[in-house]
Amino acid sequence: MKKLILLFVLMVVFSCTDYIDKPKNLVAEDTMAEILADLALNDQATFTFKDTNLEAGTRYVLKAHNVKPADFVESFKYYVMKQQMKGIAENAQEVLLKKDPKAEKYVQDKLKSGNVPNLER
């Protein structure tokens, strides 16, 4: 009976591990926020200037932060699975607002008018 209880306790202990392993080259949360902010700016540039290349801009942003694309993708998946991406996205928004102080007024105006898209699913 003691062996059965010990086996049950061990099964409970080992079943409480994470479902996703931490990537070998995990991008830090602050760096991830900066990359997301730069990718948002890149996305707006390609929206504004139709002849620009989104892929080239994405490669430039990752190279500027010394992050390999595979490391970024794995880190992104890890943070999403750990449910930490919302905080990182909020930090990215703060980075964007620091880069463009005029954007703060635009965001506040949108919030007051209630014309803000719901990004949560």
Summary of the structure (lengths in Angstrom):
residues: 121
radius of gyration: 20.5
end to end distance: 47.6
largest distance: 72.8
contacts: 268
relative contact order: 0.13
helix: 71%
strand: 0%
